[in-house]
Amino acid sequence: MDKSVSRVFVLGMDGAGNFLQRSEAVHIPRIIAEQGAITYRAQTEMPTISAQCWGSMLHGVTPDKHGYDNNRAAVERFSLDSPYPSFFKAARDEHPEWTFASFTCWEPINFGLVEEAIDIHKVVADDEELTIKACEYLREVPDVHIFYLALDGPDGGGHRHGYNTDEQLRSIENADKQIGRVLEVIRERGWLEDSLILFVTDHGGGGTDPFNHGSDHPLDRTVFWGAAGSIVNPHADIDGVTFKDTAAVVLAALGVKKPEAWDARVPEQLFQTVPSS
């Protein structure tokens, strides 16, 4: 890739596995069809639990390296001295002037996994309020360089009704509608052409327990992973992508150097080669 983008949006939903393909979601499939690529064969990390997986996505390493589980993320902030900084921290070290935001439903992400004291606008709220606040923020902020949104509805639907069920698919469709509202603001701001938008989920469920996750069963571990934007190769074969690779993709798209200790890698075919001017 000979060209970077001005901003990256990481738009996530918890617990959706690869079940998006069975749903009647509209907004993510539409923008992928316009200018993107998606796989329903990506692999998340082990164990397939939220803190371990979101931690790997943010910090570019396997859970045994970042060391955070749900309990630790709820009470302990991620060290600023870690050799495994989040993509926020890595970008902040190189660009102190950039604007970052993290909107999450599950508080341990913003409390424990996303570092403090590096000037990130953080919001924690339920999915509907989070969507409203995210849209307000994106309409008002002069610009943003990394924006992260993590909705919780699909995981809640899986725990209540069972994963990969009709009821959970409705919760995935609702999350897709909420993401669609965010995408509309991105369009309004004229940011589509020079942004990368990533669509992610941390794990699936229903593999060994219809109402839970955490195992290495394919239903728990196989997830969707999509990317949209002018730099994305629509013909890319990205089936081999892992959830932790998201971190490397964020930095590569922004032209930021990847931390040496990261495991994360950019899928070889993901980005289009842009001819040098």
Salt bridges, closest charged atoms under 4 A:
ASP14 OD1 - HIS203 NE2 3.21
GLU34 OE1 - ARG187 NH2 2.92
GLU45 OE1 - LYS244 NZ 3.31
GLU76 OE2 - ARG72 NH2 3.02
ASP93 OD2 - LYS89 NZ 3.02
GLU94 OE2 - HIS95 NE2 3.90
GLU97 OE2 - HIS95 ND1 3.24
GLU116 OE2 - ARG77 NH1 3.54
GLU116 OE2 - LYS122 NZ 2.73
GLU128 OE2 - ARG181 NH2 2.92
GLU129 OE2 - LYS133 NZ 3.67
ASP143 OD1 - ARG7 NE 2.87
ASP155 OD2 - HIS159 NE2 3.29
ASP155 OD1 - HIS203 NE2 3.90
ASP155 OD1 - HIS213 NE2 3.52
GLU173 OE2 - ARG170 NH2 2.81
GLU188 OE1 - ARG139 NE 3.33
ASP194 OD1 - ARG7 NH1 2.68
ASP202 OD2 - HIS203 NE2 3.25
ASP239 OD2 - ARG41 NH1 3.51
ASP263 OD1 - LYS65 NZ 2.72
